[in-house]
């Protein structure tokens, strides 16, 4: 088995993990058994505990002074933004819509790399990114009356995750994945506390909802770990396009578990986002080989 095939399989496992994580969280918060804020806090604490055990087994400290450096502080800020609004979107927006908008994050990362980090991006890739953002507009459908509030949750969450990915490039090289996992899910916990501050009342979560949050944490850790393995195996230009398999997982779960039926415009927008993203990655791979 080649490294590219291994990396692609790891990436598909990661996207399956993240897709199941989203479904568990939506089921927990949508059942009324737990609020989005409390669910996010429980999710963050459980996943952080798992990564803390992994970090101790690897012999790396849970705290590193580099967490307070400018690059990681910026990453933390974007992580809070992404986690906060993505949790709200999962709770109040159809899973298919949330996942489709999230697929635009790699396009935002590419655009940010060109505008902020100074990476060279050709006109064809800029055109592909423009097509991808047209796909986003098809999904959120802005009108003179404005954009639906729930769609804004997904859009802000996507911007937060894209900013986090760009800021990750500036993270110190000595920070291990388990340490980033501890830091990342500590941020998830903080985002949950922010949401709870605006919730009308704190209620005791039900046992079934807590069990679903446990599933959220386990599938999230599996997805994060598999993603790390994927990005360290094979060529990035080959492995990265398999990120879009998350949308397929989300659409299947949305249809079978939540009974969602995305309309034609939503599916067309999702197709434009995924197609433009894959084309951009393909062009990037060709440019690097050249």
N, C-alpha and C positions, 0 to 999 in steps of 0.2 A: 504494500500500500504506500503510495507516494505521500510526501509531506503536504502537498496541495489537497489531496483527497482527505487526509486526516484533518487538516485545518477546516475544510468545508464541512465535514461531519461534526466537528466540534462546534462550528458556528450554528449549524442547524439545531444541535442539541441546546445551545444557548438560547436561540430564539424560541424553541419549544418551551424551555424553562420560563422565559420572560412572559410568553403568551399565557401559560398556565397561571403564573403569578398574578397577572392582570385579572384573569377570570376569577381566581379565588378571592381577590380583594373586592372586586365588583359584587360577587355573590355575598360576601360578608357584610358590606356596607349597604347593599341594596335590599337585604332581608329585613333591615330595621333592627337587627340584633346588636349593631355597634355603629357608632358615628364615624364619619371619615377621619376625624381628628384622632379619636381613641384608637381606631384601627391602624392608622399610620404610626402612632406611638408604639403599639404592640408589635407591629411588623418590624419597626426599626430596632427595638430592644432585642427581639428574638434573633434577628439576623446578625446584629452586632455581637451578641453572645456567641453565636456559632463561629464568627470570624475571629473573635477574641481567643477562642479555644484553638483555632487553626494557627493563629499567630504565635501563641505560646508553644504549641507543638513544633513550630518551625524555628523557635528560639529567637524571635524578633520581638522588640518591645512594643507594647500597645501605644505608647506615646512617643512621639519624635518631635523635637523642637522645630523641625522643618514644617510642621503643620501650621505654624504661625508665619511662615514666609508669604510674601505678597502673592506669588503664583497660586499656592494652595488655598490662601484665603479667598482669592477671586473664584477659584474652583468651588470652594465651599459655598460661597454666595449663590453661584449659579445652580449648584446642586439643591440648595434650599428652594430656590425659585421653581426648579423643575419638579421636585418631589411634591411640593405644596400644591401646585396647580394640576399636576398629573393625577394626584390622589383625588382632588375635587372632580376632575374630569371623569375618572373611572366611576365615581359614585353617582354622578348626575348626567352623564352623556353616554349614548350608546357605545359599546365596546368597539364596534366596527369603525365608528367615526373617530374615536380617540386614537385608535391604532393607526388609522390611515393618515391622520395629521402627523403623528409621531414619525412616520416614515420620511418626512421632509427634513428631519434633523441632519442626516448626512449632507444634504444639499446646503444647509445653513453653515455646517462646519467647513465645507469646501469654499463657500463664499467668504467666510471669515478668514480662512487661511490666506486667501488672495488679498483681501482688503486690510487685514490686521497684521498677519505674519509675513506678508510680502511674497508668498509663494506665487509662481507663475501659472496662470490659468488662461488657456486659449479661448478664442471666441466661440468655438463649438461647445465647450463646456459651460461657458456663461449662458449660451442659448439654451442648453439642456436644463440648466438651473431655472431659467425663466419659465420653461415649460412646466417644470415641477411645481413652481409657485402658482402657476395657473391651475394646476390640479388642486392645490390647497384652497384656492378661491372657489373652485367648483364645490368643494366640500362644505366650507363655512358659509358660502353664498352671501356676501355682504350686500345690503340693500340700503335705500335711502333711510329706512327705519333703523339701520344699524345691524350689527352682527349679534346673533343669539349668544347670550352670556355664557352658556355651557360650552359653546365652541371656542370662546375666548380662553376658557380654562385649558383646553387641549393645546391651543396655539401658544400660550404662555409657558405651559409645561414643556413643549417641544423646544422653545427658544432657550429655556433653562438648561435642558439636557445638551443642546448643541453648544452652548457656552461652556458647560462643564467639560465636554470633550475637547474643545479648543484649549481650555486652560490646563487640561491634563498633560498636554504636550510640554508644558513648562514645569511639570512636577519634577523634583529631584530624582535622579536615577536610582539612588539607594533605597527609596521607599518601596517596600515589597507589596505585592498584590493583597496579601492578608491585611497589611496595615491600611492600605487604601480602602479595603472592605470595612474595617472597623471605623475609619473616619467617615466613609460614605454613609453607613447606616446610623452612625451617631447623628449625622446631618438629617437623615430621614426622621429620626426621633424628634429633633428640634422642629422640623417642618410640621410634624403632627401636633406638637405643643402650640405652634402658631395657629393652626386650624382650630384646635380646641378652644383657644382664647376667644374665637368668634362664634362658637357653637352656643345655642341658647341654653343648654343644660348638659351636665355631665351625668350620664346614666350608666348603670352597671351593664357591661356587655354580656350577652347571653353565651351559654356554653357552645352551642353550634357555631356562632359567629367567631368565637375565639379559636375553635378548631379550624375554621376556614383561614384565619389569620396565620395559624401555624403552618398550614399548607402554603400560604403566600410566602412566608419566610423561607421555608425549605426549597421551594421551587425558585425563589429569587437567588438564593445562594448557589444553587446548581447552575442557573443561567449565568450568573456573574463569573463563576469559576470556569465554566465552559467557554465563555467569551474570552477570558484571559488566555486559556490554552489555545483557542483558535487564532488569536492575534500573534501568538508566538510560534505557530506552526504554519509553514507554507508561505506563499507570497500574498501580501496584503491585497493586491489587485485581484487575485483569484478568490480569496476567502471572503473579502468584505461584501460582495454583492449578495451573499447568502443571508445577510442581515434582513433582507426583505422577505424572507420566509416567515418572519414574525407576523406579517400582515395576513398571510394565508392561514396561519394558526389562529389568529384572532377572528378572522371571518368564519372559520369552521366552528369555533367555540361560541361566537355570537349567534350563529344560526341554530346550533344544536342545543346549547345550554340556555340561552336567554331569549330565543325565539325572535331575534332581530332579522329584519329583511331590508338590507341597504338598498336604497333606490338607485336608479340608473346614473344620476349625476355623481353620487358618492362613489360608485364603482368606477366610473370614468375618471374621476379625480384621483382615486387610488392608483389606477393604471398609469396615469400620466406621471405621478410622483415616482412610482417604482421604476417605470421605464426610463425616465430621465436620470434617476439615480444610478441605475445599472449602466447606462450609456456613459455617464460622467466617470464612473469607476473604470470602465473599459478604456476610455480615452486616456485616463491617467496612467493606466498600465502600459498602453502603447507608447506614451510619451517617455516613461521611465526606461522602457526597453530601448527606445531610439537613442 
